Amino acid sequence: MNKRQRQLLVRFCIVMALTIALIVGLSQYRNVVNKSEAIRSMNILSIEIAKYNLYHGELPSSSYISDIIARYGLLRVGPVECRSQWIEPGSGPETILLFSKKNYNSLFVKSGYIYITKEDMLESEHILKLQLKKIALKNDSGSDKEIAKIDEEIKQLILSGKDGKSQWADTKTFEKALSRQQNEAEVKEFIEQHVETQAVY
């Protein structure tokens, strides 16, 4: 092999290495974007659930959640499981209301679940109440100080992480928490749906 052939081989190897690195990098970046969009979508659902609970005094149904996903185009959130029919009055703040499993085969983004708890919903609801109070005060003269106070309270809630945003957990941690909360009827229906799905395919 002469000098010119060696140079061509080296250049080819460099181009191939850069191409592979670019493909891997783009696939990793896509997973990062998909996860970010899924979290953003679940945050929107958290607000919508809070609105529904605030105005109706109860949690929305699965069909209502599906309508919200379709209306806002929240496709990145993926298949969503709504637990509203299984949640009893007086349930604790850690109760999981809504969740979606996300599978990522990536070096930097691991598979897991994105979810909303009752506490997340109540935090969103609290901020909504403050915003509604702020809107009402805008019609009153001399309420600038009160509005500024509300703005500061909302800002502090966001800075402290009490803004109702969704949460992320790895598969093992989430499924362990969910199994503690599921009742027998819910588990039975889940298994039956799973068996029916398997039968279809």
N, C-alpha and C positions, 0 to 999 in steps of 0.2 A: 504494500500500500504506500503510494507516494504522498508527499506533503499536501498536495491539493486535495486528494481523496480524504486524508485525515481531517483537514479543515472542514470539508463538506459534511463529514460524519459528525464532527463536534457541533457544527451549526444545527444539523438535523436533530441531534440529541437535545440541544438547548431549546429549540422550538417545541419539540415534543414535551419536554419537561414543563415549559411555560404554559403550553396548552392544557396539560393535565392539571396543573396548579390552578389555572383559571376556571376550569370546569368544576373542580372540587370547591374552590372558593365561592363560585356562584351558587352551587347547591347548598352550601352552608349558609350563605347570605339569605337565600330563599326561605330556609327554615326559620331563621331569625325574624324575617319580615312576617312570615305566616303566624308565628307565635305572637308577635307584637300585635298583629291585626286581630287575632283571636281574643287576646286580652282586652283590646279596645272594644270589640264587639260585646264581650261579656260585661264590660263596664256600662255600656249603654243599656243592656238588659237589666242590670242592677238598678239603674235609675227608673226604668219603666215598671219594674216590679214594685219599687217604692211608691211610685205614682199611683199604681193600681191599689195597693194596700192602703194608701193615704185616703183615697177617694171612696173606696168600696169596703174597707175594713176587713178584707180577706186577701188571701194570696191568689194570683191568677192561675188559670188552668193551663194545661199543656198546649191546647189549641191557641190560646191567647199568646203564649210565648212564640209559637210557630208563626202566628200572624205578624208579630213584631219583627221577627227575623226576616220574614219576606218583605215587609214594608220598608225596612231600613237597609235591606241587602246585606245582612250580616252573615254571609255564607262562610267566611273564614272561621267562624266559631265552631262549625261542624255540627254533627248530631248532638242534640242537647237532651239531657234527661231532667225532667221537672218532677220534683218530689212533693208538690203542694198537697196532693190528695192524701198523702201519708203522714202529714205533719199535724200533730194535735195542738190545741191551744195550750199555752204555757210552756211550750218547748224552749229549750235553752238557747242562748245566743250563738252557740257553736253549731247549731242545726244547719245542715246543708240543704239549701233550697233548690239549687240548680247546678248542674255540672256537665262537662263535656270532656271526653278523653281525647288527648292529642298524641298521636304516634309520630315521633321524629327519629329517624335513623341518621344521627348526626354526631359529629365530634363535639360540638359546642352546645347543642340544644338537645336535651334529653326528653324522653317521653314522660308524660304525666297528665295531670288533670287541672283544668281551669274551672273554678267554682265560685259560688256566692253562698254565704251563710246568712242566717237571720240577722246577725249583728251587722253585716255589710248592708243589708237592706234597710235596717233601722238608721244606720249612719246616713245613707242616701236620703232617707225620709226626713231626717232632722235638717239636712241642708236644704231640701226642698221647702220645708216649712219656713226656714229663715229667708229664702228667696221670695216666697209668697208674701211674707211680712214686709220685706223691703219694697216690693211692688206696691203694696197697699199704702205704705208710708210716703211714697213718691207723690201721692195725690194730696198729701197734707203739707201745708206750709210750716216751716220751722222744724222740720224733722231731719235736717242734715246730720246732726250729731248721732241720732238714733240709727240712721242709714250707715254712717261711717262705723258705728259700733258693730252692726251686723256684718258689714264687709270684713272687718277685722276678725270677727268670730269665725266666719267661713274660711278666711285665710289660715287661721290657726288650726282649724280642723283638718284642712288639706295638708298643712305642714306636718301635723302629728300623725298623718296616715289614717285619720278617722273620717274618710271621705266616701266610704261605701264602695270602693273599688274592689274588683274581684281578686281572688287569690290563686296561687299556683302551688301545686305540691307534686312530688314525685309519685309514681304509681303505687308503690308499696305503702307509703305514708297515708295517702288519700284513701285507698281501699280499706285499710285498717280502720280509719276513722269512720268511713261510711258503713262498714259492717256492724259497728257498735250502735249505729243509729237506725238501721233498717229493721222493720218489724217483720214478722213471719208472712203476713199477707203480701207485703211489698216484694219480699224475696221470692215468694211463690209465683207472683205475676211476672217478675223479671225472668225467672227460669222458663215459664211457659212461653213467653214471648221469644226467648232465645231458641227454644226447641222448635217453635213454629217457623222462625227465621231460617233455621238450619234445614227444616223440611222443605221449604220453598226452594232453596238452592241445592 
